[in-house]
Amino acid sequence: MNTLKKRFIYVLQMPTESRELFIRDNEIIENADGELDCPLDSILKRYHLEWDDLFRMNVGTVFLLQEDIEERKVIRSISFENLHYHR
């Protein structure tokens, strides 16, 4: 019997492609409301990316996904459509 545990992924959705940023177990936190979360800043840093890189890559949406052997479930999404980055 295959027992694949759940894992978490940030997906950067761009117009012509997507990129997956895998999240380590110790990077997932449970907030005060009991919801699972992971600071995007820390994952970007581990992948040597910054917020302005997301805008340069023309990211439209960032999804936080929970994945197991049967499905991928969106925990939350961040739309960059109407966001502007000022350094």
C-alpha positions as MATLAB code, in Angstrom:
seq = 'MNTLKKRFIYVLQMPTESRELFIRDNEIIENADGELDCPLDSILKRYHLEWDDLFRMNVGTVFLLQEDIEERKVIRSISFENLHYHR';
ca = [
       0.000    0.000    0.000;
       1.369    3.392   -1.025;
       1.026    5.946    1.777;
       2.237    9.260    0.399;
       1.985   11.899    3.073;
       0.657   15.343    2.425;
       3.039   18.013    1.225;
       2.710   21.703    0.557;
       3.728   23.682   -2.495;
       3.636   27.296   -3.619;
       2.788   27.516   -7.323;
       3.749   30.649   -9.231;
       1.330   30.931  -12.154;
       2.630   32.936  -15.112;
       0.979   33.498  -18.505;
       2.890   30.737  -20.302;
       4.169   28.503  -17.498;
       4.093   27.765  -13.790;
       6.818   27.157  -11.259;
       6.554   25.070   -8.095;
       8.310   26.010   -4.867;
       8.281   23.080   -2.468;
       7.730   23.742    1.220;
       9.498   21.795    3.957;
       7.446   20.289    6.774;
       9.007   22.613    9.352;
       7.996   25.696    7.316;
       4.248   25.050    7.676;
       2.609   26.769   10.621;
      -0.876   26.697   12.076;
      -2.128   30.230   12.707;
      -4.358   31.325   15.593;
      -7.496   30.492   13.564;
      -6.325   26.918   13.076;
      -5.531   27.464    9.380;
      -2.356   26.128    7.807;
      -0.021   28.776    6.461;
       3.527   29.323    5.300;
       5.226   32.714    4.965;
       5.851   33.245    1.266;
       8.813   35.513    2.065;
      10.792   32.674    3.637;
      10.142   30.324    0.713;
      11.142   32.974   -1.816;
      14.353   33.585    0.123;
      15.216   29.871    0.137;
      14.776   29.819   -3.657;
      16.894   32.997   -3.964;
      13.903   35.064   -5.088;
      12.469   38.367   -3.913;
       9.081   40.052   -4.347;
      10.303   42.123   -7.290;
      11.329   38.883   -9.043;
       7.667   37.823   -9.022;
       6.711   41.017  -10.836;
       9.604   40.631  -13.322;
       8.452   37.051  -13.982;
       4.948   38.420  -14.660;
       3.371   36.179  -12.003;
      -0.415   36.457  -12.151;
      -1.325   34.325   -9.137;
       0.471   32.492   -6.346;
      -1.280   29.415   -4.973;
      -0.561   27.635   -1.704;
      -1.459   23.995   -2.354;
      -1.786   20.928   -0.188;
      -1.030   17.795   -2.170;
      -1.512   14.122   -1.434;
      -1.660   11.013   -3.596;
      -5.252   11.690   -4.726;
      -5.564   15.440   -5.126;
      -4.189   18.945   -4.980;
      -6.197   21.329   -2.834;
      -5.825   25.118   -2.940;
      -5.448   26.468    0.582;
      -5.202   30.092   -0.533;
      -4.266   32.193   -3.503;
      -2.769   35.630   -4.008;
      -3.693   37.504   -7.179;
      -1.033   39.864   -8.507;
      -3.377   41.307  -11.127;
      -3.978   44.583   -9.311;
      -0.831   44.670   -7.151;
       1.961   47.168   -7.683;
       5.415   46.870   -6.183;
       7.272   49.989   -5.108;
      10.831   49.647   -3.904;
];
